[in-house]
Amino acid sequence: MSDEFIYLGMNIPTFTKVVAAVLAFIGAATYFMTGQESITALIPSFVSIPMYILATLAEQNPEKRALLMHFAVLLGVFCIAGGSMGVSGFADGDTSASVIEQLLMMLVGVVYTYVCVLSFIHARKSRLEE
């Protein structure tokens, strides 16, 4: 088994940076598409900042990579929790920009958390094989 987990050709810190960029884009796009009415539209962008920083620190500090990536996946769980509020709105027929943004944030969080869990399982199996 390879030492490093690769998903879509990226290691987890690189994948985390891509996810952070996607979240930043979702937040900025929603904010500007809604006429800059509410700063809460930028919540995905706010989540992306610590996520990107954690990924960068993980690349620079390989000995602390596991710890830093565990903190990053907590942000993915936060995206799921925060975005899940859009499910009830969507179920009630609300298709406003905020509900769509929440659902996108939840979707990104689910995918990111799933990939991180796969990475953690891979790391555990790699350690057991040594």
C-alpha positions in Angstrom: 0.0 0.0 0.0 1.3 3.4 -0.9 2.3 5.7 2.0 0.3 8.7 0.7 -3.4 8.7 0.0 -4.2 10.2 -3.4 -7.7 11.3 -4.5 -8.3 12.7 -8.0 -4.5 12.9 -8.4 -4.1 15.1 -5.2 -2.8 14.4 -1.8 -5.1 15.5 1.1 -3.6 18.9 1.8 -3.8 19.8 -1.9 -7.4 18.4 -2.1 -8.2 20.5 1.0 -6.9 23.7 -0.8 -9.1 22.9 -3.7 -12.1 22.4 -1.4 -11.2 25.7 0.3 -11.2 27.4 -3.1 -14.5 26.0 -4.0 -16.0 27.2 -0.7 -14.5 30.6 -1.2 -16.0 30.8 -4.7 -19.5 29.6 -3.5 -19.5 32.3 -0.8 -18.2 35.1 -3.0 -20.5 34.2 -5.9 -23.6 34.1 -3.7 -22.7 37.3 -2.0 -22.3 39.2 -5.3 -25.2 37.5 -7.0 -27.6 38.5 -4.2 -26.6 42.2 -4.4 -24.2 42.1 -1.4 -27.2 42.3 0.9 -26.0 40.0 3.7 -22.5 39.2 4.9 -23.8 35.7 5.9 -23.6 34.8 2.3 -19.8 34.8 2.8 -19.9 32.1 5.5 -18.5 29.4 3.1 -15.6 31.9 2.3 -15.0 32.4 6.0 -14.8 28.6 6.5 -12.4 28.3 3.6 -9.7 30.6 5.2 -8.8 28.4 8.1 -9.2 25.3 5.9 -6.6 26.7 3.5 -4.3 27.7 6.3 -4.4 24.2 7.9 -3.7 22.6 4.5 -0.7 24.9 4.0 0.6 24.2 7.5 0.2 20.5 6.9 2.3 20.7 3.8 5.0 22.6 5.6 5.0 20.5 8.8 4.7 16.8 7.8 5.2 15.7 11.4 2.0 17.5 12.4 0.1 16.7 9.2 -2.3 14.2 10.8 -3.3 16.6 13.5 -3.7 19.5 11.2 -5.8 17.5 8.8 -8.0 16.3 11.6 -8.7 19.9 12.4 -9.4 20.6 8.8 -12.0 17.7 8.6 -13.8 19.3 11.5 -14.4 22.3 9.2 -15.9 19.8 6.7 -18.2 18.6 9.4 -19.1 22.2 10.2 -20.0 22.7 6.5 -22.3 19.7 6.7 -24.0 20.9 9.9 -24.3 24.5 8.7 -25.4 23.6 5.3 -28.0 21.1 6.5 -30.2 24.0 7.5 -30.9 24.3 3.8 -32.5 20.9 3.6 -35.6 22.0 5.6 -35.9 25.2 3.6 -35.6 23.2 0.3 -38.2 20.7 1.6 -40.5 23.6 2.2 -40.1 24.8 -1.4 -37.6 27.6 -0.7 -35.1 27.8 -3.6 -33.6 31.1 -2.6 -29.9 31.8 -3.1 -29.2 31.3 0.6 -30.9 27.8 0.6 -29.0 26.8 -2.6 -25.7 28.0 -1.0 -26.4 26.1 2.2 -27.1 22.9 0.2 -23.9 23.4 -1.9 -21.9 24.0 1.3 -23.4 20.8 2.8 -22.5 18.8 -0.4 -18.9 20.1 -0.4 -18.7 19.2 3.3 -20.0 15.7 2.8 -17.6 15.0 -0.1 -14.6 16.5 1.8 -15.4 14.6 5.0 -15.9 11.3 3.1 -12.5 11.7 1.3 -10.8 12.6 4.6 -12.2 9.5 6.3 -10.9 7.4 3.4 -7.5 9.1 3.9 -7.5 8.3 7.6 -8.4 4.7 7.0 -5.6 4.5 4.4 -3.1 5.9 6.9 -4.2 3.5 9.6 -3.8 0.5 7.2 -0.4 1.8 6.1 0.8 2.0 9.7 -0.5 -1.5 10.4 1.4 -2.9 7.4 4.7 -1.5 8.6 
